[in-house]
Amino acid sequence: MDHSKDPRLDAVELNEENLAGAAIYGPDEERIGTVSHIHGDGGHVKVIVDVGGFLGIGAKPVSLDLGRLDVMRDENGIVHATVYMTEDELKTLPEHRD
């Protein structure tokens, strides 16, 4: 999957409405998680990503700074993101608790 031609979201588009449910892809282009929800606003936004599991069962929620994600839309308008961490690296992060 080539993300290089997908248009990036503008800062005003980086909100809960657009990000919730977005697929997250790792450096090997494999889907490694899904955005559950976000926390914060303005300059300090945390994205809660459900990592691993199957169909949401057994997934581990972890918190990432929004700046660690490259968020874009594909040719069909579907929002997704890439991160330069593997699924195993994300799983080593502390579990996020609301």
N, C-alpha and C positions, 0 to 999 in steps of 0.2 A: 504494500500500500504506500503510494507516494504522497506524502503530506505537503511537499514543497510548493505545490500549486494551489493548495487550499487557502482561501483568504482568512486572515487572522481576524478575530473579533476586536472591535474597538473597545476602549476602556469602559465606555458607558454600557456596553453589551455584556460585560462580565458581572452578571447578577444571578441570583437564585433561579429566576425564570428560565434563563438560557443554559445554565450549567447543570442543574439537577437532572440526573439520569444520563449525562454525557459519558460516553465510553472513554477510557484512558488506555493509551497504548504505550508500551515500553520501547526501549531502544532497538529491540529486535522485531518491532512492528506487531507484536502479539498483544492482544487485548489482555490487560492485567487488572482492570478494575473499572468501577463506575462511580461517578460523583453522586454522593448521597445528598449532601446539602452544603451550605456555606455558612461561615460565621464572620461577623464583622462587616465593616463598610469603609469606604474611603481608602486610605493608604495601607491598611493592614487587614487583609482578607485571608481567612483560612478556608481551605477547601477540604471537606471530609470525603475521603475516598474509601469505598468498600473494596478490599483487595482479596482476591482468591475466592474460594467457595464455588458453589454452583447454583445459578439462578438465585443469588442472594442468600443462600443457606450456607452457613459456615464462613461467611466473609468476615474479615477483620477491618473495622473502621480505623483509619489513620488520618492524621491531620497534616496537610501540606500548605506552605505559603503559596498563594495564588501565583506569585512570580516564578515558581518552579515548573509551572505548566505552560505549554504553548497551546493556546486554545484557538480553534479554527472551525470552519464549516466546510463540509464536502460539497460536491456539485449538486447534491440534492437538498442542501440547506441544513443537513444534520450536524449539530455541534458535537465535536469530539476534541480530545487533547492528547498531547504526547508529553512524556516525562522521561528524563534521562536516568531513571532508576529502574532496576528490574523488579519483578514481582517479589522475588526473595528479599531484595533490599528493602522494599516497602514493608514487607511482613516483619522486619526486624524493628520497625518504628514502634513506639508505645501505642497501645490501643487507645483510641479517642473515646471519651465518655462525655456525653452531653450533661 
